[in-house]
Amino acid sequence: MAAQFFLSLLAIFGLCAVALGFQGKATFYTPSTKAKGACGKFNTAKDMVVAISQAQYGKHSNPNNAPVCSKCALVKAAGKQVKVRVVDVCWGCASGSIDLSPVAFEKLASKDLGHIQVTWNYVKC
């Protein structure tokens, strides 16, 4: 009986840990110095930034003021990790998927792969 209770607790805590983070596909894009991202700032390909899916970004009357703007995220893939700042929305991304700047993507994998599976969560900047 005690073992069953312990296993139930582990399952609950495991589900909570998954619920606090996201899983999806990471691709890369080149932020523009001529057009602002959804958070209202200019970025470059050398900035450690990310565009998140609309599901995580949310809908706002003024997207520049979205609560996720300028939050940091820790992205993990294949034993590597990178910390990035949320600056844009990835309109073509499924929930949990992200679009990294080229320099951030290359910290995790070769751009030749095109996309990789990642997990990520918000962290303190």
C-alpha positions as CSV (number, residue, x, y, z in Angstrom):
1,M,0.0,0.0,0.0
2,A,2.8,2.5,0.9
3,A,4.6,1.6,-2.3
4,Q,1.5,2.3,-4.4
5,F,1.1,5.7,-2.6
6,F,4.8,6.6,-3.2
7,L,4.4,5.7,-6.9
8,S,1.3,7.8,-7.2
9,L,3.2,10.8,-5.7
10,L,6.1,10.3,-8.2
11,A,3.6,10.2,-11.1
12,I,1.9,13.4,-9.8
13,F,5.3,15.3,-9.4
14,G,6.4,14.0,-12.8
15,L,3.3,15.4,-14.4
16,C,3.9,18.7,-12.6
17,A,7.4,18.9,-13.9
18,V,6.3,18.3,-17.5
19,A,3.5,20.9,-17.1
20,L,6.0,23.6,-16.1
21,G,7.9,23.3,-19.3
22,F,7.3,22.9,-23.0
23,Q,8.3,20.4,-25.7
24,G,8.5,20.9,-29.4
25,K,10.5,21.5,-32.5
26,A,13.1,24.2,-32.8
27,T,14.0,25.8,-36.1
28,F,15.9,29.0,-36.7
29,Y,15.1,32.4,-38.3
30,T,17.0,35.6,-39.0
31,P,15.7,38.5,-36.9
32,S,15.5,41.7,-38.9
33,T,17.2,45.0,-38.2
34,K,14.5,46.6,-40.5
35,A,11.4,45.3,-38.8
36,K,10.6,45.0,-35.2
37,G,9.6,41.7,-33.6
38,A,6.2,41.3,-32.0
39,C,7.7,42.6,-28.7
40,G,8.5,45.9,-30.5
41,K,12.3,45.6,-30.6
42,F,14.9,45.2,-33.4
43,N,17.2,42.2,-33.1
44,T,20.0,40.6,-35.2
45,A,21.1,37.1,-36.1
46,K,23.8,37.3,-33.5
47,D,21.4,38.0,-30.6
48,M,20.4,35.2,-28.3
49,V,16.7,35.4,-28.9
50,V,13.7,33.3,-29.6
51,A,10.2,33.6,-31.2
52,I,7.7,31.4,-29.4
53,S,4.5,29.9,-30.8
54,Q,1.3,31.9,-30.7
55,A,-0.1,29.4,-28.1
56,Q,2.6,30.5,-25.6
57,Y,2.8,34.1,-26.7
58,G,-1.0,34.7,-26.3
59,K,-3.3,37.2,-27.9
60,H,-2.9,40.8,-26.8
61,S,-4.4,44.1,-28.0
62,N,-0.8,45.5,-28.0
63,P,1.6,42.6,-28.6
64,N,4.5,44.9,-27.6
65,N,3.2,44.6,-24.1
66,A,2.7,40.9,-23.9
67,P,3.7,39.5,-20.5
68,V,6.2,37.0,-22.2
69,C,8.2,39.8,-23.9
70,S,11.8,39.9,-22.6
71,K,11.3,36.8,-20.5
72,C,14.2,34.4,-20.6
73,A,13.9,30.7,-21.6
74,L,16.3,27.8,-21.2
75,V,16.2,25.6,-24.2
76,K,17.6,22.1,-24.0
77,A,18.5,19.5,-26.7
78,A,20.7,16.5,-26.8
79,G,22.5,17.3,-23.6
80,K,23.1,21.0,-24.6
81,Q,21.4,24.1,-23.4
82,V,21.1,27.8,-24.3
83,K,19.5,30.7,-22.6
84,V,17.5,33.1,-24.9
85,R,15.2,36.1,-24.6
86,V,11.6,36.1,-26.0
87,V,11.3,38.8,-28.6
88,D,8.8,37.6,-31.2
89,V,6.0,35.3,-32.1
90,C,6.5,32.3,-34.4
91,W,3.3,32.3,-36.4
92,G,4.0,28.9,-38.1
93,C,5.1,27.1,-34.9
94,A,3.0,24.5,-33.2
95,S,2.3,24.9,-29.5
96,G,5.6,24.2,-27.7
97,S,7.7,24.8,-30.8
98,I,10.1,27.7,-31.1
99,D,12.2,29.6,-33.7
100,L,15.7,30.5,-32.5
101,S,18.2,33.0,-33.8
102,P,20.9,31.4,-35.8
103,V,23.6,31.9,-33.1
104,A,21.3,30.4,-30.4
105,F,20.4,27.4,-32.6
106,E,24.1,26.7,-33.3
107,K,24.7,26.4,-29.6
108,L,22.4,23.3,-29.7
109,A,23.0,21.8,-33.1
110,S,24.3,22.4,-36.7
111,K,22.0,24.6,-38.8
112,D,22.4,21.9,-41.5
113,L,19.8,19.8,-39.5
114,G,17.2,22.4,-40.1
115,H,15.2,21.5,-36.9
116,I,15.7,19.6,-33.7
117,Q,13.5,18.4,-30.8
118,V,13.8,20.6,-27.7
119,T,12.4,21.1,-24.3
120,W,12.3,24.6,-22.8
121,N,11.0,26.5,-19.9
122,Y,11.0,30.1,-18.6
123,V,13.9,31.0,-16.3
124,K,15.1,34.1,-14.5
125,C,17.1,36.4,-16.8
